[in-house]
Amino acid sequence: MIMKQKRGILTMILAAVFSIGIMGSINPAQNAEAKRTVKIVKVQKVASKPYRATKGYMYNSAKLTKKIHNLKNYKNTTFYSKKRVTIKTTQNKKAYYTYVANKSGKIKGYVYSKYLKLYQPKTITIVGIPTDPSTTQTKPTASKLISKTDLQSLIDASPDLDPTGQLLSLTAGDYATYQSVFDKNFNVGDYANDGVFNNDQASIYVRSAQLIPYVQKAMDKWNSALGSTVFTLGTAQDHSLTLGFGNGQADGWDGVFDGSGVEVDYVSFHDSTYPYGPMPLSSSQTISVKLSTDDSDGAGDGMAAHVANRVHYDATNHYLTTTVTGTPSQLLENYWVGVITHELGHSLGLDHTPYFGDIMAAQSSVEDGQSQENEKYNWTDYKDSDGTQGGALTATLSQRDIDRAKLTKLLGYW
Ligand SMILES: [Zn+2]
């Protein structure tokens, strides 16, 4: 979520404020236990991979007519994937089921895909016959898991909240085993509903033509940074994510992601004095807007802008001053492209960071009185120094944003 900016008084220098948040809780995977009518939309053959499941049921058919096994009773059974079925419920919700079978083929059926966790057997160490200690050999298998201590050392050696180097080239087993360690250390989580990403892609249906150029720019930013087509434009009939205008006035947001859709506040989007104040929109002249996160009047989210002399009402907080530069229309365009890029970042599994230079920045880790789920630590103000270019304001992805999105792909969140 991107919270409403507090409007400053414009002279030549203007004021704005930020707070960016993710909306409420993310819907947990829908469970398929209630009776319902389902329609099979698509059946795909998939590579045979080993999985385990600890909850949910196995169904006799993709129409989910009959539960044949409670997976609680098969915690130690390895199942192999055969095909994936996309279904649609009567409420028109998409869900994915995987047809799996155990090794002998006796236990087989359809399982809700999110309940299947990739299974990597523990390393087997083969020790040679110890005739002479020097001939003793250990042969680790290719899928040896990294130890928790070694993983922590890599995390400690990497910049704060920024997974780099070896952290982005571990094995599938490492990512599956240490998922919660990664979530906690890099403020990430599986935030998109099941079905938003298919084959690492989401297709966005933009409900308002007016928003399309903004969405296109936001998609291009992620696509080019990640080196693949992660986001594409979809249609009303064929899409996995929707994007359109909504009403953020009451709850105070400019942008919000709810698991399967993004909304942009209609009123503020159509108000050209927002968030920087009145601007000569037709002018091609470059202007500079100076902003501060200082909240000297003590109102709002803790931010307002105060031009040259910042007044620190609270000695414990660090306030940040920055300047955005461009033609008035560029500044406004960047602002809204930044909002959409930020919300798409949530869909990729990225929560906030305290770094103003990130597209995923938020001034506080606490939103609506609640801490976010996956957070390395709490914060109440940005960590960057004065003059840092705001990632969301300028619609610019930082290296940290990109590295985190690479990590969430490895974790299977998109
Ligand atoms: Zn947010």
Residues whose N, C-alpha, C, O or C-beta is under 5 A from the ligand:
A	BS01	ZN	M1 I2 I20 G21 I22
